[in-house]
Amino acid sequence: MADDDAWYPCNMTRAALDARVKCGLLHPITNEGVPEWIVPLFNDREPNPPPSYVVCFLSFLDWGFGTPVGRLIRAILHYYGVELHNLNPNSIKQAAVFATVCEGFLGIPPHWSLCLHLFKAEMSACNEGREKRTLRASSCTLQLRQSRSHLYIQSIMPSSNLGWQNGWFYLQNDGVLLPEYTWKMVVECPAKWGSGTHADEQN
């Protein structure tokens, strides 16, 4: 495994986040002293959020991440032992689609045991020739288990989310619902990531 991959420089703008506020994807700023979100300096090379803030991406909002943070995303982060920036847009979309299937089709809240039965987490890395470079962001990917894809709806994830890594900003960790931002980088795939629902619950 090669040295870790650096963060992409930030290109986030206030206008982009204001547009998500207008769409109802993000809460408006109601307290400038303790804002709900903060735009980093343009071209910042590395996140340095204030205490009680985490790093989020614009594409997460576009693919279904919302505030206040839903229980399913919180469960995914805590179960796999990762932070919000360790996920990628497709993982957010997978979670959003699953929540929609549970709530809109099955008529139940997102079911954690069913989620573990259908999905697993895998470690993402960037290929550089014969070497793999560890990613600081997006190193944990939520994927549908191929052996159980026949049990789930057909859902095609984008093969590319070009440029999404530059769109980071600071999000207030309201109520400390999300894991604290600690610059965590995933360097290995724990066995727990591939384990699913206990056999007694699978039926």
N, C-alpha and C positions, 0 to 999 in steps of 0.2 A: 504494500500500500504506500503510495507516494505521499508527500507532504500535503497538508490540507489545503483546500481551495479557498482563496480569499473571498470576502464579500464583494458583491458587485456595488459600484458607487450608486448612491441614492439619486433618483431623478423624480422623486415624489413632489407634487405641488399642492398647494392649498386648494386650488381650483378643482383638482381631481377628487379630493376628499369631499369638498363642498357639493360636488355633483352626486356623490354617493349619499350624502345627507338628504338631498332633494329627492332621491329615489327611495328613501327609507331604509337604506342598507347600513347606515351609520348614524349614531346619535349626534345631534348638533352640540356644539360647545356652549355650555351654559355657565361655565365658571372659568374665566381666563386665568385665574390664579391656579386652579387645578383642572386643566382642560381634559375633556374626554379623550382627546387624541392630540398628538403633536407631530408637526411636519419637521423632519430633520433638515439640517442645512443641505442645500443642493450640492451634490458631489461628495458628500460625506462618504468615507471609505469603510467605516465600521460602525455598527450601531453602538450607542452608549445611552440607553434609555435612563431616565430618572428612576429612582426607587418607586415601586408600585406600578411600573409600566412594563409592557412586553413588546416584542417586535412582531408586527403583523404585516401582511402584504395586501396591496390593492386587489390583486387577483383573488385573494381569499374571499373578499366581500362579494366579488362578482360571481363566484362559484357557490355561494350559499352560506358562508360564515356570517353570523350576525351577533349583535349585542342586544340584551345580555346573552352571554354565551350559553348555548344549549347543553343539556346534560350529556348528550351523546359525544360531542367533541371533548368535553371535560373528561368523560370516561376513557376515551381513546388515549388522550394525553397521559392520564395518570396510570392507566393499565400498562401502556408500553414504555412508560418512564421517559417521555420526551417532552420538549417544550414546543410552543406553537410554531416557532420558526423552523423546527425540524420537519414539519409536514410540508407537502407541496400542493399546488392547486388541484391536482387530480384526487388527492386524498380527501381534501375538503369537499370536492364534488361527490365522491363516493359516499361520504357520510351524509351529505345533503339529500342525495337520491334515496339512500336507505331510510332516512327519517321520513321522507315523503311517502315511500312505499308503506311503511308501518302506519303512519297517521292517516294517509289518504286512501289507501287500499285495504289494509288490514283493520283499520279503525282502532289501533292501539298506540301507546307511546313507543318510541324507539326501543326495541327489545334487545338488551345487551347480550343474552345468551345466543339469540339468533344472529346477531352481528358477528360474534366470535365463530359461530358455525359456518358462516358464509365467507368471512374475510380473514386475512392474515396480514401481518406487516412484514415488509422486506426492507433491507438496507439499500439505499441508492448511493452510487458512486459514479464519478466521471471517468470514463475510459480515456487514457492517454497512451496509445500504443499498447504495450503489454502491461502497463501499470494502471492501477486504479487510484484515483485521487479522491480523498475523503471530502465530502461536502459539508460546509458549515451550516448551510440552509438546505432544506428539502432532503435530508438524509433518511427519512422514514416514509415509506410509501405504503398506503393501505390498498391492498389488492384483493380482488375476488378470487377465491380458491377455484382453480380450473376444474377440479374434480366435482365441484358442486355448482358449477355455472348453470346446469340444467334446472336447478331449483330456484333460480332467480330471474328477474327480468333482464332482457337484453339491454345493456347500457354501454355505449361506446365512449371511452374517454379520449380527449384530445391527445394526439401523438406529440404535439409540441405546444408549449405555452411561451413562445419566444419573448424574451425581455422581461418576464415577470419578476425576476430576481432583483431588478433595480427599483421596483416599486414598493419599498418598505417604509414603514412609519411606526410611530410609538402609540400603542393603545393602552389606555388606563385599565389596569387589572382590577376592575371594580369588584369589591367583595373578595378579592384574592381567589377567584374561582379557577383561574388558570395557574399552572406551575410558574413559579417565579423565573424571570429571565436570568440565566447564569452563563450565557455564552456557550451553552452545552453543544457539543459536537458528537454525533454518534460515530463510533469507530469500530463497532462490531454489532452483529445481529444476535441478540440473546435468544436462547432456545424458546423462551416464552412467546416470542413474536409469532412463531409458527404454530403454537398449540391452540387448540380450539375449545369448543364447548365440551364439558365432561360427558362421557358416554351415557351417564344416567339421564342427562337432560336432552339428548339429541332427538329422541322421538318427538 
